[in-house]
Every structure is written in structure tokens, then in C-alpha cells.
Amino acid sequence: MKKRNETLVGYAFVAPALIVFVALVAFPLLFSIFLSFTEWNFLSGWDNIKFAGLNNFRKLLADNGFRWGLKNTFIYTAAVVPASIIIALVLAYLLNDKVYTKKTLRLCFFIPYISNAVALAAVFKAMFREDGVINYILMRFFGMQEAIRWFTNSQFNKIPIIIFVIWVQIGFELIIYMAALQNVPRELYEAAELDGATPWKKFWRITFPLISPTTFYLVVVQLIAVFKIFSAIDVMNFGQTAYSNTSIVVEIYKNAFQHYNFGYASAESLVLLVIIIIATAINFIGQKKWVHY
């Protein structure tokens, strides 16, 4: 009887979280998978859901918006994830030593991560305007003759977005890395110094292997985060993205909430889910070769 009561108490504690999970995660996921095989205009009501089989997935193959979104999403991911992690690691390594105003600097780097992404994107949009501070610096100090149209030139319109996402993500990665560096035993550094190891060798032979689980965690988390990039692109482009800098999530949003084609948007969402699962699985398989536990 006592064991049964303990079980009921356990279920009572789990129930609120379970209800939230089912209502906000499990049911929407399963419903989205179902909708990906249908044609449904959200405004037409539940009765007009029509089963379409694999038609939505066939349309994706010929959809320029989806293909550009897929291509650009991979570009954003390939640029942001390694760059942000490397910069955060270098900063964390430097700030881990005795640095003046270390706590203040750490806070300054972390503030963008906890700030409103839409407001920050608006600031970046102003900085990269034709008459913005970025073009002023390039023309004033680097001899550039003509202002760059960052958001209308297809050669440059990904750069502000990439820089913005890197800047925002560094704060989170920096805090995680600094916590990991605190757990590296100082005795190992002292022993390496006695053996005449250079700072680079100490980092490569001691620091990097011991924080490799943290690096692996950040790679997986940031990979998923960048695959879902949306607000930076939408705000910087006034909600009117071009093929040259769109993303999968932007295309999903357009089809779902501008064209109300929830069946097609769900098919795009399912493809994105599969891509994220595959990318995560590849990371878990590959981590056996470089992550030291």
C-alpha cells in the first residue's frame, strides 16, 4: 500500500510536466506529421483537410524557395557553428586567467544572448544600411569607394545575418566553456610547465581533450539552433526575404502563416526534422573519435 501511494505521488509530480509535453510537443509533432501528407488551407476549417499522399514532398523537389532555403541553411550552419565555437573558446581561455574586469567582460558577452533577438536584429539592420556605421568605417578607414548594399546585394546579404548570429551565440558558449575550464585540474598545467610545455601544447594536449565533451555538446546544440534560424533573417529583411538569403524556417513560416498552406509547410517541417536528426546522429557517431570522457 505504501509503495502504491509513493507511485501515485510520483505520478502527481510528473503529471503537470507530462501534460505540458503532450499538449505543446508530442501532439503538435504528431499532428504536423499527419498534415504533411495532406492539403489543407488553415482558413478553410477542419472539414477541408484532404489526404494528398506524397504530393507535398514531390512539390518540394521543384520548389525554388525550398531549395534555396535548404542551401542557405547549410551555409549559415557551416559558417556560424565553427566560428562561434572557436571565438567563444578563445575568449573563455583568455578570460579564465587573471584578467582585469573579467566579470564585467563576461557579462558584456552574455548580454546579447539574453536580450530580445528582434531588437538586436533591428540594431544590426541599422548598422548595415547604406548610410550605416559599417559602410562609414569601410569608406573612412579602409578606402572603399562605394557603399555596399548589404541587404539587396546577393553576394553580401548573408554576411550581416551570419555576424549577428555569431555575436548572439558567443555569450552562451562562453559561459559554458568557462564553467568547463574551471574543472580542468591545475596540477596538469603545473606538471606540463615543469616539462617545458609551451602554452599551445598545454592547450592542445590538456585543455582541449578535457573540455571536448563540452565542445561536443555545444556543436550539437548550436547546430540545431542555427538550423532553426528565423528572426535575424525576417527582421533584417523587413519580412520580405530573397531567395539568396532565405532559410528553411523562413519558407515554412511563409507557407504556413502567409499562404495558410499548412499541409505543405508541415512537409517542409518534417524534412527539416529529418535533417536535424541525421546531423545529430552523425555528430554522435563521429564524437567517438575526438571526444574524451
N, C-alpha and C positions, 0 to 999 in steps of 0.2 A: 504493500500500500504506500509506504514511504517513497519507494523508488518511482512508483507511478505518479505521485504528487510532484516529485522533483522533475520528472519528464514533462508534466503539464506546465510547470513553472518555466522550464526551459523553452517550451513552445510559445509561451506567453511573451517571453522576452524577445524571441526571434520573430514573432508574428508581424510587428509593425514594419521591420525592415523587409520581411518577405513580401508583405502586401505592396510596399513601395516598389520593390524589384519587379514583381509580376505586373503591376499596373504601368510602370514607366519604362521598363526594359524588356521583359520577356514577351508581353503581349504586343507592344509596338513592333518588336523584331519579327515575331511570327506573322503578324498581320501584314507587314511590309513584304515579307517573302511571298505571302499569298497574293498580294496586289501586283507583284512583279510579273505575274502570269495573267494579268487581266488588263482590260482597257476601262479606265474609269475617270471621268471628269468629276472632280470633287463637288462641283456646284449642282450636278445632276441628281444627287441623292444616292442612297444605298441600293435602291432597286435597279439602277442602271449599271451595276458592275457586270462586265461581260468578260467571260473567260477567253483569253487570246493565245494560250499556249506559249510558244517561244517567239511570238511575233515581236515583242518588245526587244528581245535580245538580238534578233536579226536586224532590227532597225538601228541598233547601236553601232553595228559594223559600218553602216553608211552615214552615220551622223557626224558631221564635221565638228560640231560643238563638243561632242563626247570625246572624239579622238584628240582634239586639241587640249581638252581638259585633262585627259589621261596623260598626254605627253608633258604638259606643263606641270602637272602634279609631280611627276617623276623628276623633272628639272628642279622644282622647288625643294623636293626632298633631298636630292643629291647635293644641292648647294647649301641648304640650311643645316641639316643634321651634322655632317662632319665639321663644318666651320664653327657652329655654335659650341659644339662639344670641345673642340681644340682650344678655342678662345677662353671658354669657361675654365678648362683645366689649367691653362697657363696662368690666368688671373688667380685662381684658387691656390695654385702652387706658390705664387708670389705673395699673396696676402696671408698665407699660412705662417710665414716667418714674421719676424718683428718689423712691422711696417707702421709708420706713423698714421694715425687716424684710420686704422684698419676697420674698425666697426662702422665708421661713417661711410667709407668706401663700399663696404659690403652692403650697407643699406641702400646706397645710391644705385648700385647694380640691381638690387632686388625690387626696388620700387616699380619699374616698368612692368614687371611680371604680375604684380598685384593691382595694377592700375587698369582703368577702363580701356579695353582694346580699341573701341571705336574712337574715343577721344585722342588716343595716341596716334592712331592711323590718320586722323584729321590733321594733327600737327605735322606728321611726315608728309602728307599731301601738300601742305603749305610750304614746307621746306624745299620740296622738289618741283615747285611751279617754275615756269619760265623766268619769273622775276624773283624766285625764292633764294634763300641763303646758299644753297648748294651751287647753283649756277653762278652766283656772285663770287663765291670762293674760287671756283674753277676759272672764271674770267679774270678775277683780280690778281690771283697769285700763281696760276698755272698757265696763263697765256692763251686760254681758249677764246676764240674769236666770236663764236656764236652760241647763244643759249641752247641747251639741249631740251627738247620737248620729251621729258621723261615718260609721260603717260600716253602720248599719242604715237611715239616712235616705237615700232615693234622690236627694234634692236635693243632698246633700253627700258621698256616698260616693266620688265620683271625685276630690274635691279632695285628700285625703291622697296618693292614688296619683300624681296629676299633680305635686304638690310634691316628692314623693320622687324621681321620675324626673328632674325638672329638676335637683334638688340633686346627684344622682349624675352626670348627664351634663355638668354645667358644668365639672368638673375636666378632662376630656378636651378639651373645646372651648377652655378657657382656655389650656392648654399649646400647642395647635395655633395659636391666634391670636397668642400671644406670640412664637412662632417666626416667624410671618408678619410681625409688626410689626417684628421685628429687621431684616428685609430691605428695609424702606422707607427709601430714601435720605434722610439728614438734610438734605442740600442743598436738597431740595424744601421742607422746612419753613422753612429759613432764608430762602429766596427769597420764600416766602409772607409771612413776618413782615416783610420789607423792604417788601412791597407793602401792608402793613397788614391782612392777613387775620386774622379772628377765629379762636379755637380751633374753633368749629363749622365755619367754612368750610374750615379746614385738614383737619378730619376728613372732611368730605363731599366735598371736591374732590381730596384727595390720598390720605388713608388708606384710605377705603372702596373707591375704584376699584382701588387697588393690591393690596388683600387680598381682592378679590371672588372670585378663583379658590379661595381658602381657604374663603370663605363658601359657595360652591357645593359644594365637597367635603363640608363639614360638613352642609349641608342634605340631601344625598343619603344620607350615612352615617347620620345621625340619623333620617331618615325611615324607612329600613329597620329600624333598631334599635327604634323605637317601634312600628312595625307588628308586631314580634315580642314585644311586652311580655307577660310572663307572671309572673315570680317575685314582683314587687311586689303584683300582684293576688291571687295564690294565697296568699301568706304573710299579707297583711293581712286576708284574709277566711277564715282557718283552712281553706283548701281548699274552702270552700262559697260560691262566688260567686253573687251575684244577677244577674238579667238587667240590672239598671240599671248595673252596673259591670264586667261580664264583657268579654272580648276574644276575637278570633278564635282566638288561640293557646290560650287557656284552654279554649275549646269543642273545639278539636282534641284537646287533652290529655284532656278528659273522655271523648270518644267513643273515643279510641284506648286509653287505659290504665285507664279505669274501666268502660267498657261493652264494651271489646275489639272494637269495630266499626271495624276498620282500613280497610275499603273506604270507608265514609262519611267517616272522618277524613282519608283521603287526598284525597277530593274537596274537602273544606274547605281542605286544604293547597294543592291546585292552584289554587283560587280566590285564595287569599292570594298565591301566587307570581305569578299574572297581575296582580293589583292592584299589587304591588310593581314589576313590570316596567313597567306603564303609568305609574305615578307617577314612576319613574326616567326613563322616556323623555320625559315631559312636562318634567321638570327639564332634561334635556339639550337639548331644543328651546328652552325658554324662556331658558336661560342665554346664548344668543347676544345677547340684548337688554340684559343688565346686567353680564355678566362681561367684564372687560378683561384680555387676555393680553399 
